[in-house]
Amino acid sequence: MSDLQEYISRRKVADGTFADGFEEGYADFKLGILLRQAREAAGLTQEEIAFRLGTPKSTVSKIENHAEDVRLSLLRQYAEALNKNLDVSLVG
C-alpha cells in the first residue's frame, strides 16, 4: 500500500465527513485528470482546446480542475475537439 493510500485509509476511519465525500470527490478529480492527460497526449494547450471549443481558457481550466459541474454535452464537445469519442458507462 502506498503512503497516499495508507493516509486515505487512516483518514477515512478517523473522519466520517471525509469518508462520506471521498469517493464522489475522487471520481470528479479523476475525470479532470483524464481530460487533462488526453489533452496533453494530443499535444494541445488549454488555450488551443478552448479555441476549438469556442470557450474561454478559464472554462477549460474549470473542466480539468473542477469536473463535478461539467455538463455531458460539454464533455462530448471536449472529446470531439480531441478527435476522440466519449464513452460513458454505469458500473456497479
N, C-alpha and C positions, 0 to 999 in steps of 0.2 A: 504494500500500500504506500502510495507517495505521501509526502509531507502534507500536500494540499488535501488529499483525500482523508488523511488522518485528522486534519484540522476540521474539515467539514463534518466528519462523523462526530467528533467531540462537541462541536458547536451545536449540531442538531440535538444531541442529548441534553445539553446544558440550556439551550434557548428554544423554547417551544415556538415563539414567533418566527425565528429564523427557520426552523424546521418546516413550519407550515407554508412559508412562501418560497422555500428554496427551489423546489422542482419547477415551479412556474417561472421564477426568475431565471433559473439556469436555462430553461428552454428558450426564453427570449434572448438571453445572452448568446446562446449557441447559434441561433438563427442569424443574429447580427454578424457573428464571426464568420459563418458560412458565406454570407453575402460579400463581406469584405474580401475573404480569401478568393472567391470566384472572380471578383472584380480585379484583384491583383494578379491572378493567374492569367486573366485576359490582357494584362498589361495596361490597364486603364487607371487613371487617377479619378478621384471623386469629382473633379471638375469635368472630366470627359464623360463620365456616366451621367452626370447632371445635365450636360448638354444634350445627350441622347434622349434623356427622359423629358427634357423641356422644363426642368425644375431648377431651383437654386441649389448650389453645393450644400447649403445647410440642410436641405431635405435629405440628401444622400447621407450626410453625417448622422442625421437623426435616425434614418433607416438602419444604418450599421451599428449605431450605439444605443438605440432605444427601440428595438424591434417590436416591443409589446403593443405599440399603437399603429402598426403598419397594416394598411388595407390589402386584401388579397389582390385586388386589381393593380395596385402599385407593385406588389411583389412580382406579378406576372409581367408587367412592363419592365421591371428591373431585369428579370431573366431574359426577356426578349432583347433588351439593349446589350446583353452579353452574348447574344445568339445562342441562348440556352432555352430549354423548356422547364417550366415549373411543374414539379411533381409533388402533390400534396397527398399524404396518406394518413389514415387514422390507425393507430396501433393500440393494443390493449396491454 
